[in-house]
Amino acid sequence: MGYRSHLILVAAILASFVVSLYSQYLNPYYLDVAINVGVNVILAVSLNLINGYTGQFSLGHAGFMSVGAYASAAVTMFLGPRWLGERTALLFFPALLVGGIVAALAGLAVGVPSLRLNGDYLAIVTLGFGEIIRVIFRNTDQTAQAIKRWTTEPGGWVGLKNWLKDTGWTKAILDDMEKLGGALGLQGIPAYANFFWTFGFAAVTIYVVTSLVNSTYGRSFIATHDDEVAASAMGVNTTKFKIIAFVVGAFFAGIAGGLYGHFKQSIDPRGFDFIKSIEIVVIVILGGMGNNLGVILSAILLTVLLEKLRDFGDYRMMLYSFLIIVIMLARPQGLFAWPLGRKDAAPKP
């Protein structure tokens, strides 16, 4: 990787900054599609570390995305005005990091107890996690209201009532929980995300994942993918590397969620459901598992394709699914899975 990769990263970030300066002259619809492409690139490349390079099968990436979206929005909407007044834009970058860190902690919480599982069993666990997160965010307002009722009505929790009375910050937390929107979603998120932030973080995600798997330390991810039993016999702590992959992947999924929320200015629990997780998995599979370049191209292709199919109205998702099936039958190894100069170890007879 070395100097050349650093140069490419800096060039990509600078290019994103230059394009962002002129983004106001772009058609808003095309800019929206471009931001969706950038967010999907971050999601797909981060999931590729888990599913492609480490050989796991996660269906909970949309859950990590939702954690990052809500956590970063909570920082800019609730904490920012209290700390900085009208200058909440200064907290956007820290808010994205908070979203990523909280999502990474969620990935750790899921990874530690479940990554001794493999295949379908792990997929079921991560799918359940994604649905649990969605239901939690859908009911935050009702939960906050219930806690307030328990601490104010006769016969409620006396100890909790006294604690809330003595600590004003706990009441502020409950008020903020109630404002998270519940089933109606969270509205009014500041529009801080733009082309620079989105594609700058996309470049960083690609750089980190590629550098990680191509490093001496990171070869253990590929060893875990190729043969977990053999890797364990050679002294590789496969559980450790699966957890690392989950935490890193969840961190960048949280970043993607923060960028998504601060561009769309509203988030809804229904936007992070099982279908969103499947959409990310499809991008990774069609791009070629363990092939970052292919995954990037797949994210661009499928995001643009889904937008172009809007012209077909109610038939849009049916046509999209049909095209996915055709591609999978024609290229089961992935649409952009190329040999890239690999040769057989010995000539075939």
Secondary structure, DSSP 8 states (H G I E B T S, - for coil): -HHHHHHHHHHHHHHHHHHHHTGGGS-HHHHHHHHHHHHHHHHHHHHIIIIIIS------HHHHHHHHHHHHHHIIIIIHHHHHTT-GGGGHHHHHHHHHHHHHHHHHHHHHHHTT--HHHHHHHHHHHHHHHHHHHHTHHHHHHHHHHHHHSTTS-HHHHHHHHH-HHHHHHHHHHHHT-GGG-EE-------HHHHHHHHHHHHHHHHHHHHSTTTHHHHHHHH-HHHHHHTT--HHHHHHHHHHHHHHHHHHHHHHHHHHHSEE-GGGGSHHHHHHHHHHHHHH-TT-HHHHHHHHHHHHHHHHHGGGGGGGHHHHHHHHHHHHHHH-TT-TT---TT---SS---
